[in-house]
Amino acid sequence: MALFDFPPEKQVEISSAIAHIAHSNGFAIDTCAERIDLRQFGIGHARCIDDKLFEKILDSRLNIDKDKTQRLECGCVSSIDIGMYNTCRNGCRYCYANYNQATVAGNYAKHNPSSPLISGNVTKDDKINERKVGSCIDTQFRISDLQ
């Protein structure tokens, strides 16, 4: 199957229909890293790594930048990926993290609950780098905090 860009008019038409169905059934709908602005249909831009959601959960402001490795339209903020591809056995068809079922099976077979790794064990040939990380919580007091 070949992939192609939909003309903007078709994107608007399809988005309007999808938004109507979603909202009629009580669902919110968002896009991911799309150039098109669909707010007129109640469709916002979602973020996988969402600083606003984290601020709400933590009840704190965060000082964190947009992820520079993502597409320009992507709203995700910087993060550290602690996962590993081809390790989940759920088999979700839409998942980008599993693309080889044989590798998933092999990684699962190597799993050791006592290991600090997701799959396998640390060996003498492995190089371990410690990463310096800090809190992103913004502790700067602002006059607006008094309101």
C-alpha positions in Angstrom: 0.0 0.0 0.0 1.4 3.4 -1.0 1.3 6.3 1.4 0.4 9.8 0.1 -0.6 13.2 1.5 -4.2 14.0 1.7 -5.1 17.4 0.3 -5.9 19.9 3.1 -9.6 20.0 2.0 -9.8 16.2 2.4 -8.1 16.4 5.8 -10.6 18.9 7.0 -13.5 16.9 5.7 -12.3 13.7 7.3 -11.3 15.4 10.6 -14.7 17.0 10.8 -16.5 13.7 10.5 -14.2 11.9 13.0 -14.6 14.8 15.5 -18.4 14.6 15.2 -18.4 10.9 15.8 -16.0 11.2 18.7 -17.8 14.1 20.4 -21.2 12.5 19.9 -19.9 9.5 21.9 -18.3 11.6 24.7 -14.7 11.2 23.5 -12.1 13.9 23.2 -9.9 13.8 20.1 -6.5 15.1 19.4 -3.8 14.9 16.7 -0.1 14.2 17.0 2.4 16.5 15.4 0.1 17.5 12.5 0.7 20.8 10.7 -3.1 21.3 10.2 -5.0 23.4 12.8 -8.3 21.6 13.6 -9.3 23.5 16.7 -12.5 24.6 14.8 -13.7 20.9 15.2 -12.6 20.6 18.9 -9.4 18.7 17.9 -6.3 19.8 19.7 -2.7 18.8 19.5 -1.7 16.0 22.0 1.7 15.3 23.4 3.1 11.9 24.4 5.5 13.6 26.9 3.2 16.3 28.1 4.7 19.0 30.4 1.2 20.5 31.1 -0.1 17.2 32.2 3.0 16.6 34.4 2.5 20.1 35.9 -1.1 19.3 36.8 -0.2 15.9 38.3 2.8 17.4 40.3 1.0 20.7 41.1 4.2 22.4 40.1 5.6 24.4 37.2 8.3 22.7 35.2 11.3 24.2 33.5 11.7 21.8 30.6 12.4 22.3 26.9 10.7 20.9 23.8 12.3 17.7 22.7 14.8 18.8 20.0 15.0 15.4 18.4 11.3 15.3 17.4 9.6 16.8 14.4 9.0 20.5 14.5 5.2 20.0 14.9 5.7 17.6 17.8 4.8 19.1 21.2 6.6 16.6 23.3 9.1 17.9 25.9 12.6 16.4 26.6 12.6 13.0 28.3 14.9 10.1 28.9 13.7 6.8 27.3 14.2 4.0 29.8 12.5 1.3 27.6 13.8 -1.2 25.1 12.4 -2.2 21.7 11.0 -5.7 21.1 10.4 -6.6 24.8 6.7 -6.5 25.3 4.7 -9.7 24.7 1.2 -8.0 24.4 1.4 -7.9 20.6 -0.6 -4.7 20.1 -0.8 -4.2 16.3 -0.3 -0.5 16.4 2.8 -0.6 18.6 6.0 1.0 17.2 8.2 -0.5 19.8 7.8 -4.1 18.7 8.6 -4.9 15.1 10.0 -8.4 15.3 8.2 -11.1 17.2 11.2 -13.5 17.1 13.3 -10.8 18.8 10.5 -10.2 21.4 10.5 -13.9 22.2 14.3 -14.0 22.4 14.4 -10.9 24.7 11.7 -12.4 26.9 13.6 -15.6 27.2 16.7 -13.7 28.4 14.7 -11.7 31.0 16.1 -12.0 34.5 14.0 -10.4 37.3 17.2 -9.9 39.4 19.0 -8.0 36.6 19.0 -4.2 36.4 18.3 -4.5 32.7 15.0 -5.1 30.9 16.4 -8.1 29.1 19.6 -10.0 29.9 22.4 -9.3 32.3 25.2 -6.9 32.6 28.4 -8.6 31.2 32.1 -7.7 31.6 32.1 -6.2 28.1 29.3 -3.8 28.8 30.1 -0.1 29.3 27.9 1.6 31.9 27.7 5.4 31.8 26.1 7.3 34.6 23.9 10.1 33.5 23.5 13.3 35.5 19.9 14.2 35.8 18.1 16.8 37.9 14.7 17.9 38.8 12.7 20.0 36.2 10.5 21.5 38.9 10.6 25.3 38.6 11.0 26.7 42.1 11.2 30.3 41.0 8.7 32.4 43.0 6.5 34.7 41.0 4.4 37.6 42.0 1.5 35.9 40.2 1.8 33.1 42.8 0.3 35.5 45.3 -3.1 35.6 43.6 
